[in-house]
Amino acid sequence: MSGFSASWLDLREPADRAARDATLVKQLTAHFEARGGVAGLLDIGCGSGSTWRSLAPHLPPQARWTLLDHDAALLAEAERRIGKATTFRKQDLADVEALPLDGVDIVTASALFDLCSQAFCERLLRRLAANRCGLYAALTYDGRIDWSRPHPRDAQSVADFNRHQTGDKGFGPALGPRAAEVLAHLAQENGFAVQVAASPWCMGPEEAALQQAFIEGFRRPLLEIGTLAADEIEQWLAFRQAQIALPGSLCVVGHADLLALPA
Ligand SMILES: C[S@@+](CC[C@H](N)C(=O)[O-])C[C@H]1O[C@@H](n2cnc3c(N)ncnc32)[C@H](O)[C@@H]1O
């Protein structure tokens, strides 16, 4: 168990799909077309297969995919939904040297790199560069959250949440909101041609279930950081939950997509 439930990943998948930058997906498609349709992809931290479901329809039908995760339950769910034509690997991706890159042109990932450390990203980018393997990293949280109806405790709550995001998620201290920026810098340093695009979640009342779960996800981090008192946190959470269903209310959560291709 990784701490990411299939039900949470299902909840976010439609918002993720809507948020992905379409231009970068087109560039990825063009990259494979220029290579005559030959495509080997490794999706790291695949969860239940959201990246595959988003990208596969845009890629050549002969694309070969390997989906990798350390969570056996999520991997089994991905296999159940996608079928056996794809390869599934239960593996800890923190061991960068052991990642199966033979025949892989592009490593893909979604909602992963904010969990990762700088040291992990440095090792991964070096290995990708040595293998002339590109990277498509979508939906990296960038630390920005805006609500259409503000509350005086929004800024402190987001600051505390972002600080909590930099705790160790299995790779050493996580980059959290700095991840997309650091990844882009490391990819450039390693000689890749890099493009970055914004991919924010824009959640209105129609995304009420996702918003409720997202807000609920603040409680533990805010309590653990401890800047705000428990009753202040509960008041803020109650205000935020009450706003979700109101007509015209909007919550925007910043993400970034990155495409790094061997130059
Ligand atoms: C936020 S989820 C994203 C899942 C999927 N990419 C998506 O967009 O729905 C992060 C995923 O990374 C996986 N993960 C986290 N640390 C990992 C590690 N050290 N090795 C392999 N997978 C890992 C988790 O199990 C989880 O499936």
The ligand as an SDF file (V2000), in Angstrom:
LIG
                    3D

 27 29  0  0  0  0  0  0  0  0999 V2000
   -0.2210   10.5010   -6.8080 C   0  0  0  0  0  0  0  0  0  0  0  0
   -0.1110    8.8470   -7.3240 S   0  0  0  0  0  0  0  0  0  0  0  0
   -0.2390    9.0460   -9.1020 C   0  0  0  0  0  0  0  0  0  0  0  0
   -0.6440    7.7710   -9.7980 C   0  0  0  0  0  0  0  0  0  0  0  0
   -0.8830    7.8970  -11.2890 C   0  0  0  0  0  0  0  0  0  0  0  0
    0.3310    8.3060  -11.9820 N   0  0  0  0  0  0  0  0  0  0  0  0
   -2.0060    8.8630  -11.5790 C   0  0  0  0  0  0  0  0  0  0  0  0
   -1.7470    9.9370  -12.1420 O   0  0  0  0  0  0  0  0  0  0  0  0
   -3.1590    8.5420  -11.2400 O   0  0  0  0  0  0  0  0  0  0  0  0
    1.6300    8.4630   -7.1080 C   0  0  0  0  0  0  0  0  0  0  0  0
    1.9680    7.0400   -7.5020 C   0  0  0  0  0  0  0  0  0  0  0  0
    3.3670    6.8390   -7.3220 O   0  0  0  0  0  0  0  0  0  0  0  0
    3.5740    5.5670   -6.7440 C   0  0  0  0  0  0  0  0  0  0  0  0
    4.8500    5.5940   -6.0240 N   0  0  0  0  0  0  0  0  0  0  0  0
    5.1970    6.4180   -5.0140 C   0  0  0  0  0  0  0  0  0  0  0  0
    6.4420    6.1240   -4.5920 N   0  0  0  0  0  0  0  0  0  0  0  0
    6.8880    5.0980   -5.3600 C   0  0  0  0  0  0  0  0  0  0  0  0
    8.0970    4.3420   -5.4020 C   0  0  0  0  0  0  0  0  0  0  0  0
    9.1060    4.5900   -4.5560 N   0  0  0  0  0  0  0  0  0  0  0  0
    8.2040    3.3510   -6.3200 N   0  0  0  0  0  0  0  0  0  0  0  0
    7.1930    3.0880   -7.1910 C   0  0  0  0  0  0  0  0  0  0  0  0
    6.0150    3.7560   -7.1890 N   0  0  0  0  0  0  0  0  0  0  0  0
    5.8720    4.7470   -6.2930 C   0  0  0  0  0  0  0  0  0  0  0  0
    2.3630    5.3840   -5.8130 C   0  0  0  0  0  0  0  0  0  0  0  0
    2.1520    4.0250   -5.4880 O   0  0  0  0  0  0  0  0  0  0  0  0
    1.2520    5.9820   -6.6540 C   0  0  0  0  0  0  0  0  0  0  0  0
    0.6670    5.0330   -7.4970 O   0  0  0  0  0  0  0  0  0  0  0  0
  1  2  1  0
  2  3  1  0
  2 10  1  0
  3  4  1  0
  4  5  1  0
  5  6  1  0
  5  7  1  0
  7  8  2  0
  7  9  1  0
 10 11  1  0
 11 12  1  0
 11 26  1  0
 12 13  1  0
 13 14  1  0
 13 24  1  0
 14 15  1  0
 14 23  1  0
 15 16  2  0
 16 17  1  0
 17 18  1  0
 17 23  2  0
 18 19  1  0
 18 20  2  0
 20 21  1  0
 21 22  2  0
 22 23  1  0
 24 25  1  0
 24 26  1  0
 26 27  1  0
M  CHG  2   2   1   9  -1
M  END
$$$$
